[in-house]
Amino acid sequence: MRELRHSDMLSHISGLGYLPRWAVLLLDLALCFTAYWVSILIGQGVFVYHGIGRDLNLWTQCLCTMGVQLVCFWIFHTYSGILRYSTFVDTLKTLFAVLLAGSSLLLVNLVIMLTTGEKFFLNTAIIIYVLVAFVLLFILRVGVKTIFESLQQSAGNPLVLIYGTKAAGIAIAKMLRSAGNTPYRPVGFITDPNDKQHFQLVGMKVFPLNEKLIDYMKSRNIRNVIVSPIKMQEINPAKDLQLLIENNIHILTTPYFTEFESTSDQDAKRMVRIDSIQIEDLLERPSIKINTENVRNIISKKVVMVTGAAGSIGSELVRQVQQYNPKAIILLEQAESPLHDLKLELSNKFPNTRFIPVIADVRNRERIEEVFADFRPDVVYHAAAYKHVPLMESHPNEAIRANVLGTKNMADMAVKYGVERFVMISTDKAVNPTNIMGASKRIAEIYVQSLFKQLQKEDSNCTKFITTRFGNVLGSNGSVIPYFKKQIAAGGPVTVTHPDIIRYFMTIPEACCLVMEASTLGQGGEIFVFDMGHPVKILDLAKNMIRLAGYIPGEDIQIVFSGLRPGEKLYEELLNQKETTIPTNNEKIMVARVREFPFTEVSKNIDELIELTSHNKPFMTVQKMKEIVPEFISKNSVYEQLDK
């Protein structure tokens, strides 16, 4: 019998269409017809007729009752719902329709009795009719709903547990049990590990999240868990879901929704959308809180320029800046197509904000001066840079031109045209750099910091130069997560450079949010570092991504180690060994105390460095970089010989 119940021989029944409204109405009237004759039989058997009019026979009474009941059904639209999806609201509508019909008949009886002295209906029979009719209508709806859910559970779909015992989790379970277009069959709920209560919800057991649950899931062959959207906000996904992930449980989630009462199949299909959880969901941290009023004070009614505007960081900065009512946002970018796409997106989403796309290369000093002269920006967010470590290791001259010369051009024009604040986006790879990219960003940091110190001596109201450092951002162009996703989709193998390599990760919105906050905290010359949380082991990241895709690492998809790339190091650092930090008003942001350099010396060295790039002799360029940044020690690079 168990095998029959779990077979799929009846699964086609769950896919049958819905009864039309007229059929539901006729079915309800048939039950009411039955209820009426049951009430008459009970009335005749229990009560004695006194003063009942003889001119109105029982069939006429029945037809009158059905007519009144039909009108009441129409008033409350009890037939408009789908029986298998009946809810508490549907039950109330049915109850009100029957009560209204009974009350109307009693009122008619009272009026006739007062005018003629006789009654056309037996009052007790009407009361009995109301009770019996509601019971039959209720049994119909509950019965159809229960039978349909039973058929759904016999359809042979994969078993699933729901993580979350609040309204959202219960709604997901109800939806899965009643909807006909879902591939999963709920058999229980999961609650937090420290919850020792033993109870049931909607007829299903609730399990605490622990090793015993894993054993139970293996014994029942339960390979799926749906985490309710409310629960996702309450837990730390990276920590609280790790036990499930390590045991190759497929983690799913749903978008936010309310328990549906719609009667259309289209709505039902919309409600049952279930997606696999993404690795970004595991790495995201609690939302950042910033002082939005301070941000508004420096941006509102101002002209704001964002360089590298079509990049991952630049485009998100633009989206966040527009929230604070700027006078205009200058989108400075050298890549034509991405800038065009960004402008179309922003114009559609934010039609009340003035966006000005500008094609320009930060390496072209004359063009940059034209832009500053035309638009006179008040605030500049400088995000344009080359960032890929292996590529820059092979092209040091280009790294200097983009990251150093480009920053110098932007900073010099900011001073010349009276920019209020200049915020430079740097990287954790600038700390004890082991590669060209990190060293080039460190040199850019040194330039803007020393420039500010020099300007401050002459004018305290000079342009405020602020630098922000952070690590890898999730989902940015060329980052490891999209790369791993492509490898997994292709069936593997997934390539990790080294089994011990670790990295800090931050979401793009989180990083940009902190950049905005830092731009308000800075008084000039600071290098702000962000709390990047705990570092993530890239090998663990790869394993989790494989598991989340429904595969087993090392079996379904292999992981291979390709070796450290040129310039790559195992551990990223956020501060130089000689640096210390001091806190700010935002616990996520700290100020790095760094070595200061005299501007005249810095300017001379950087001019010489830029001049060297024109000779196409990379070793000479890198040698000069090491003179400017003595802590720059190459790793896994052809330039290691310069350190000997």
C-alpha positions in Angstrom: 0.0 0.0 0.0 2.9 2.4 0.8 4.4 1.7 -2.6 1.1 2.4 -4.3 0.7 5.7 -2.3 4.1 6.9 -3.3 3.9 5.8 -6.9 3.1 8.3 -9.7 0.1 6.5 -11.1 -2.3 9.2 -9.9 0.0 12.2 -10.4 -1.9 13.2 -13.6 -5.0 13.9 -11.5 -3.2 16.9 -9.8 -2.8 18.5 -13.2 -6.5 18.4 -14.1 -8.2 21.8 -14.9 -10.4 23.7 -12.5 -14.2 23.5 -12.4 -15.8 26.5 -14.1 -17.7 28.9 -11.8 -21.1 27.7 -13.0 -20.2 24.1 -12.1 -19.1 25.2 -8.6 -22.3 27.2 -8.2 -24.5 24.2 -9.2 -22.6 21.9 -6.9 -23.2 24.3 -4.0 -26.9 24.6 -4.8 -27.2 20.8 -5.0 -25.7 20.5 -1.5 -28.1 23.2 -0.3 -31.0 21.3 -1.8 -29.9 18.2 0.1 -29.5 20.3 3.3 -33.0 21.6 2.9 -34.7 18.2 2.7 -32.5 17.0 5.6 -33.7 19.9 7.6 -37.4 19.1 6.7 -37.0 15.5 7.7 -35.4 16.5 11.0 -38.1 19.1 11.6 -40.9 16.8 10.9 -39.5 14.0 13.0 -38.6 16.2 16.0 -41.0 19.2 15.9 -44.8 19.5 15.6 -46.2 21.9 13.0 -48.4 24.7 14.4 -49.8 27.5 12.3 -48.0 26.6 9.1 -49.7 27.8 6.0 -51.2 24.9 4.0 -51.1 26.8 0.6 -47.3 26.6 0.3 -46.2 23.0 -0.2 -42.7 21.7 0.6 -41.4 21.8 -3.0 -42.5 25.4 -3.3 -40.7 26.2 0.0 -37.6 24.4 -1.3 -37.6 26.5 -4.6 -38.0 29.7 -2.6 -35.2 28.7 -0.3 -32.9 27.9 -3.3 -33.8 31.2 -5.0 -32.8 33.1 -1.8 -29.7 31.1 -1.4 -28.7 31.7 -5.1 -28.9 35.4 -4.6 -26.8 35.2 -1.4 -24.2 33.1 -3.2 -24.1 35.8 -5.9 -23.7 38.6 -3.3 -20.6 36.9 -1.7 -19.2 35.3 -4.9 -18.7 32.0 -3.1 -18.4 30.2 -6.5 -15.5 32.4 -7.8 -12.7 30.6 -5.9 -10.9 27.4 -6.8 -12.0 24.6 -4.5 -8.6 23.0 -4.1 -7.2 26.4 -3.0 -9.9 27.2 -0.5 -8.8 29.4 2.3 -10.2 30.7 5.6 -11.6 33.7 3.7 -13.5 31.3 1.4 -15.0 29.6 4.4 -16.2 32.9 5.9 -17.8 33.9 2.6 -19.7 30.6 2.5 -20.8 31.0 6.1 -22.0 34.5 5.5 -23.9 33.5 2.4 -25.7 30.7 4.3 -26.4 32.9 7.3 -27.8 35.7 5.1 -30.1 33.3 3.3 -31.4 31.8 6.7 -31.8 35.3 8.1 -33.7 36.5 5.0 -36.1 33.5 5.2 -36.7 34.0 9.0 -37.4 37.7 8.3 -39.9 36.8 5.5 -41.5 34.3 7.8 -41.8 37.0 10.5 -43.4 39.6 8.2 -45.9 37.0 6.8 -46.8 35.9 10.3 -47.4 39.4 11.4 -49.6 40.2 8.4 -51.5 36.9 8.0 -51.0 35.1 11.3 -49.5 32.1 9.5 -45.9 31.0 8.7 -44.8 29.7 5.3 -41.6 28.1 6.8 -40.8 26.1 9.9 -38.4 28.4 11.8 -36.6 25.4 13.3 -36.2 23.9 9.9 -34.6 27.1 8.6 -32.1 27.1 11.5 -31.3 23.4 10.9 -30.9 24.2 7.2 -28.3 26.9 7.9 -26.3 24.4 10.0 -26.5 21.5 7.6 -25.9 23.6 4.5 -22.8 25.2 6.0 -21.4 21.8 7.1 -21.9 20.3 3.7 -20.4 23.2 1.9 -17.5 23.2 4.3 -16.9 19.5 3.9 -16.9 19.9 0.1 -14.1 22.5 0.2 -12.0 20.8 2.8 -12.6 17.5 1.2 -11.5 18.6 -2.3 -8.5 20.5 -0.8 -7.4 17.4 1.3 -7.9 14.9 -1.5 -5.9 17.2 -3.9 -3.1 17.6 -1.4 -3.0 13.8 -0.9 -2.8 13.3 -4.6 0.0 15.9 -4.7 1.9 14.0 -2.0 1.5 10.8 -4.0 3.0 12.3 -7.1 6.5 11.1 -6.5 8.1 14.6 -6.3 11.3 15.0 -4.3 10.9 15.5 -0.6 11.7 18.9 0.9 12.0 20.5 4.4 11.1 24.1 5.0 13.6 26.1 7.1 11.5 28.7 8.9 8.5 28.2 11.1 7.0 31.7 10.9 4.2 32.9 8.5 6.5 32.8 5.4 7.6 29.2 6.0 4.1 28.0 6.7 2.8 29.8 3.6 5.5 28.0 1.5 4.5 24.7 2.9 0.8 25.3 2.2 1.6 26.5 -1.3 3.6 23.4 -2.1 0.9 21.1 -0.8 -1.9 22.7 -2.7 -0.4 24.0 -6.0 -0.3 21.7 -8.9 2.8 23.0 -10.6 5.5 22.5 -8.0 8.3 19.9 -8.2 8.6 19.5 -4.4 6.7 17.7 -1.6 7.0 19.2 1.9 7.4 16.7 4.8 8.5 18.9 7.7 10.0 22.1 9.0 13.4 23.1 10.3 13.9 25.4 13.3 17.0 26.8 15.0 19.4 24.3 16.7 18.8 25.8 20.1 15.0 25.4 19.8 14.2 22.4 22.0 10.4 22.5 21.6 8.8 19.5 19.9 5.7 20.5 18.0 4.0 20.2 14.6 2.9 22.8 12.1 0.1 22.2 9.6 0.3 18.5 10.3 4.1 18.2 9.7 6.9 17.7 12.3 9.4 20.4 13.2 13.1 19.4 13.5 15.9 21.4 15.1 18.9 21.9 12.8 21.6 19.4 14.0 23.3 16.2 13.1 20.3 14.1 14.0 18.3 16.0 11.4 21.0 15.1 8.8 20.7 11.4 9.7 16.9 11.6 9.4 17.2 13.3 6.0 19.5 10.6 4.7 17.2 7.9 5.9 14.2 9.5 4.1 16.3 10.5 1.1 15.5 14.2 1.6 18.0 16.2 -0.5 16.3 19.6 -0.6 15.7 22.4 1.9 13.8 25.6 1.2 14.8 28.6 3.3 12.0 31.1 3.7 12.9 34.7 2.7 12.1 35.9 6.3 14.5 33.2 7.7 17.2 34.3 5.3 17.2 37.7 7.0 17.3 36.3 10.5 20.2 33.9 10.1 23.9 34.2 9.1 23.7 32.0 5.9 27.4 31.3 5.7 27.4 29.9 9.2 23.8 28.6 9.8 23.5 26.8 6.4 27.0 25.3 6.4 25.9 22.0 8.0 23.4 21.5 5.2 25.8 22.5 2.5 28.6 20.2 3.7 26.2 17.3 3.6 25.3 18.1 -0.1 21.8 19.3 0.7 20.3 21.4 -2.1 19.4 24.8 -0.6 16.5 26.6 -2.2 14.7 29.9 -1.5 11.7 31.8 -2.7 11.0 35.5 -3.4 8.9 37.4 -0.9 5.2 36.7 -1.2 1.9 36.6 0.7 -0.2 33.6 1.0 -2.2 33.7 -2.2 -5.9 33.8 -2.6 -6.0 34.4 -6.4 -8.2 32.2 -8.4 -6.2 32.2 -11.7 -3.8 29.6 -12.8 -1.4 32.3 -13.9 -1.2 33.6 -10.3 -0.7 30.1 -9.0 2.3 29.5 -11.3 3.8 32.8 -10.2 3.6 31.9 -6.6 5.4 28.6 -6.9 8.7 30.0 -8.2 11.5 28.4 -6.3 15.2 29.2 -7.0 18.5 27.7 -5.9 20.3 29.8 -3.3 23.3 31.7 -4.7 26.8 31.8 -3.3 26.3 35.6 -3.0 23.5 34.9 -0.4 26.0 33.0 1.7 28.7 35.7 1.6 26.5 38.8 2.1 26.7 40.4 5.5 24.2 42.5 7.5 23.1 45.7 5.8 25.3 48.8 6.3 24.0 51.8 8.2 25.3 55.2 7.2 24.5 58.7 8.0 22.5 59.6 5.0 22.0 63.2 6.1 25.8 63.8 6.0 25.9 62.3 2.5 23.0 64.4 1.3 24.8 67.6 2.6 27.8 67.0 0.3 25.9 65.8 -2.7 22.5 67.6 -2.8 22.4 70.3 -5.6 26.0 69.5 -6.5 27.6 68.4 -9.8 29.1 64.9 -9.1 31.5 63.2 -11.5 32.1 59.5 -11.4 35.1 58.1 -13.4 34.9 54.5 -14.6 31.2 55.1 -14.5 30.2 52.0 -16.5 32.3 49.6 -14.3 31.1 47.5 -11.4 31.9 50.0 -8.7 31.4 53.1 -10.8 27.9 52.2 -11.9 26.8 51.4 -8.4 28.2 54.6 -7.1 26.1 56.4 -9.7 23.0 54.6 -8.5 23.7 55.5 -4.9 24.6 59.2 -5.7 21.3 59.8 -7.5 19.4 59.1 -4.3 20.7 62.4 -2.8 19.3 64.8 -5.4 22.5 65.9 -7.2 22.3 68.8 -9.7 23.8 66.5 -12.3 26.0 63.3 -12.5 28.8 63.2 -15.0 29.3 59.7 -16.2 33.0 59.7 -17.4 34.0 56.5 -19.2 36.2 55.4 -22.0 34.2 52.3 -23.0 31.5 53.5 -25.4 29.0 50.5 -25.4 28.9 50.0 -21.6 28.4 53.7 -21.1 25.5 53.8 -23.6 23.9 50.8 -21.9 24.3 52.5 -18.5 22.8 55.8 -19.7 19.7 53.9 -21.1 19.2 52.0 -17.8 19.6 55.1 -15.6 17.3 57.3 -17.8 14.6 54.6 -17.5 14.9 54.0 -13.8 15.6 57.6 -12.6 14.0 60.0 -15.1 14.2 62.9 -12.7 17.9 62.8 -12.4 20.2 64.5 -14.9 22.8 62.1 -16.2 25.5 63.4 -18.6 27.5 60.6 -20.3 31.1 61.7 -21.3 33.5 59.7 -23.4 36.9 60.4 -22.1 40.2 58.7 -21.0 41.7 59.7 -17.7 45.1 59.2 -19.3 44.4 62.1 -21.7 45.2 65.2 -19.7 43.9 67.7 -22.3 40.6 65.8 -22.6 40.2 65.6 -18.9 40.8 69.4 -18.6 38.1 70.0 -21.2 35.6 68.0 -19.2 36.4 69.8 -15.9 36.2 73.2 -17.7 32.9 72.4 -19.2 31.1 70.8 -16.2 32.9 72.2 -13.1 32.2 69.2 -10.8 31.9 69.8 -7.1 32.5 66.2 -6.0 34.6 63.5 -7.9 34.5 59.8 -7.3 37.5 58.3 -9.1 36.9 54.7 -9.8 38.6 54.4 -13.2 41.5 51.9 -13.0 43.0 48.7 -14.3 42.5 46.1 -11.7 43.3 42.6 -13.0 46.6 41.4 -11.3 47.9 38.9 -13.9 47.2 41.3 -16.9 48.9 44.2 -15.2 51.9 42.0 -14.3 52.4 41.6 -18.0 51.7 45.3 -18.8 53.3 47.5 -16.1 53.6 50.5 -18.3 49.8 50.4 -19.0 49.2 50.0 -15.2 51.2 53.2 -14.6 49.5 55.1 -17.3 46.0 54.2 -16.1 46.3 54.0 -12.4 49.0 56.6 -11.7 48.9 59.0 -14.6 45.1 58.8 -14.8 44.9 59.6 -11.0 47.4 62.4 -11.3 45.5 64.0 -14.2 42.2 63.8 -12.3 43.7 65.1 -9.1 45.5 68.0 -10.8 42.4 69.1 -12.6 40.3 68.8 -9.4 42.7 71.3 -7.8 42.7 73.6 -10.8 38.9 73.8 -11.1 38.1 74.0 -7.4 36.6 70.6 -6.7 35.3 70.3 -3.1 36.0 66.6 -2.5 38.0 64.0 -4.5 37.4 60.4 -3.4 39.8 57.8 -4.8 38.9 54.1 -4.9 41.9 52.0 -4.0 42.4 48.4 -3.0 43.7 46.1 -0.3 46.4 45.0 -2.8 48.1 48.3 -2.2 49.2 47.1 1.2 52.6 45.5 1.1 52.1 45.1 -2.7 53.4 41.9 -4.4 52.2 42.9 -7.9 52.2 45.7 -10.4 48.5 46.5 -9.9 48.7 46.9 -6.1 51.9 48.9 -6.3 50.5 51.3 -9.0 47.5 51.9 -6.7 49.8 52.6 -3.8 51.7 55.1 -5.8 48.4 56.8 -6.7 47.5 56.9 -3.0 50.9 58.5 -2.2 50.3 61.2 -4.8 46.9 62.3 -3.7 47.8 62.3 -0.1 51.0 64.2 -0.5 49.3 66.7 -2.8 46.6 67.4 -0.2 49.3 67.9 2.5 51.1 70.4 0.3 47.8 72.3 -0.6 46.7 72.4 3.0 49.8 74.4 3.9 48.8 77.1 1.5 45.0 77.0 1.8 42.9 75.3 4.5 39.9 75.4 2.1 41.6 73.4 -0.6 40.2 70.3 -2.3 39.8 67.5 0.2 41.5 64.3 -1.1 40.2 61.1 0.4 41.2 57.5 -0.3 39.2 54.3 0.4 40.6 50.8 0.4 38.7 47.6 0.3 39.0 44.0 -1.0 37.2 41.9 -3.6 33.6 42.7 -4.4 31.1 40.0 -5.2 30.0 39.8 -8.8 32.3 42.5 -10.1 33.5 42.2 -13.7 36.1 39.4 -14.0 35.8 38.3 -10.3 36.2 34.7 -9.2 32.5 33.9 -8.6 31.2 34.5 -12.2 34.3 32.5 -13.4 33.5 29.6 -11.1 29.9 29.6 -12.3 30.9 29.3 -15.9 33.2 26.4 -15.0 30.5 24.6 -13.1 28.0 25.1 -15.8 30.4 23.5 -18.3 30.8 20.5 -16.0 34.1 21.4 -14.5 36.8 21.3 -13.6 36.9 24.3 -11.3 40.4 25.8 -11.1 41.7 27.2 -7.8 45.2 28.7 -7.8 46.2 27.3 -4.4 44.5 25.3 -1.6 45.4 27.8 1.0 44.6 31.1 -0.8 42.1 33.4 1.0 40.4 36.6 0.1 38.1 39.2 1.7 34.8 39.7 0.0 32.2 42.5 0.1 29.1 43.2 -1.9 29.2 46.0 -4.5 26.4 48.0 -2.8 28.1 47.5 0.6 31.4 48.8 -0.7 29.9 51.8 -2.4 27.8 52.6 0.6 31.0 52.7 2.7 32.7 54.9 0.1 29.8 57.4 0.3 30.1 57.4 4.1 33.9 57.8 4.0 33.6 60.7 1.7 31.6 62.6 4.4 34.0 61.6 7.2 37.2 62.6 5.5 38.7 66.0 6.1 41.5 65.4 3.6 44.5 63.2 3.3 43.0 60.2 5.0 43.2 56.6 3.8 40.0 54.8 5.0 40.0 51.1 5.3 36.8 49.1 5.6 35.8 46.2 7.9 35.9 43.4 5.4 34.7 40.8 7.8 36.2 37.3 7.9 38.4 36.2 5.0 37.0 33.4 2.8 39.1 30.4 1.7 38.7 30.2 -2.1 38.8 26.4 -2.0 35.8 26.4 0.4 34.1 28.9 -1.8 34.6 26.6 -4.8 33.2 23.6 -2.9 30.2 25.5 -1.7 29.4 26.8 -5.2 29.6 23.2 -6.5 27.3 22.0 -3.8 24.8 24.8 -4.3 24.7 23.8 -8.0 23.5 20.3 -6.9 26.8 18.5 -7.4 29.3 16.8 -5.1 32.9 18.3 -5.2 35.5 15.8 -6.2 32.9 13.4 -7.6 30.6 15.2 -10.0 32.9 18.1 -10.5 36.6 18.1 -9.9 38.7 20.9 -8.4 42.2 21.3 -9.8 45.0 23.6 -8.5 46.6 25.7 -11.2 49.2 27.4 -9.1 49.5 31.1 -8.0 49.3 33.5 -10.9 52.0 36.2 -11.5 51.9 38.7 -8.7 49.3 36.8 -6.7 49.8 36.3 -2.9 48.0 33.9 -0.6 46.8 36.4 1.9 45.5 39.9 1.3 46.3 42.6 3.9 44.4 45.7 4.7 47.2 47.6 6.4 50.9 47.9 6.1 52.9 46.5 9.0 54.0 50.0 10.0 50.5 51.3 9.8 47.9 51.5 12.6 44.2 52.5 12.5 42.0 54.8 14.4 38.2 54.3 14.7 35.6 56.6 13.2 31.9 57.2 14.0 31.1 54.3 11.7 32.3 51.0 13.2 32.8 49.6 9.7 35.3 52.4 8.7 38.7 53.0 10.1 41.4 55.5 9.3 44.9 54.2 8.4 47.9 56.0 9.7 50.4 55.8 6.9 53.8 57.2 6.2 53.7 60.7 4.7 55.9 61.8 1.8 57.0 65.3 0.8 55.1 66.4 -2.3 58.1 67.7 -4.1 59.9 64.4 -3.9 56.7 62.4 -4.8 56.0 64.7 -7.7 59.5 64.3 -9.1 59.5 60.5 -8.7 56.1 60.1 -10.3 57.0 62.3 -13.3 60.1 60.2 -13.8 58.0 57.0 -13.5 55.5 58.3 -16.1 58.4 59.3 -18.4 59.8 55.7 -18.2 56.6 54.2 -19.5 57.2 55.9 -22.8 60.4 53.9 -23.4 58.7 50.6 -23.4 61.2 49.1 -20.9 59.1 47.4 -18.3 62.0 46.4 -16.0 63.1 50.0 -15.7 59.5 51.0 -14.9 59.1 48.3 -12.2 62.5 49.3 -10.7 61.3 52.8 -10.3 58.1 51.6 -8.8 60.1 49.7 -6.2 62.1 52.9 -5.4 58.9 54.8 -4.7 57.3 51.9 -2.8 60.1 50.1 -0.9 57.7 47.5 0.5 56.8 46.4 -3.0 58.3 42.8 -3.2 57.3 40.9 -6.3 55.9 37.4 -5.8 55.6 34.7 -8.5 56.8 37.2 -11.0 59.6 37.8 -13.5 60.4 41.0 -11.6 61.5 39.0 -8.5 65.1 39.4 -9.7 64.8 43.1 -9.1 64.4 42.4 -5.3 67.7 40.5 -5.0 
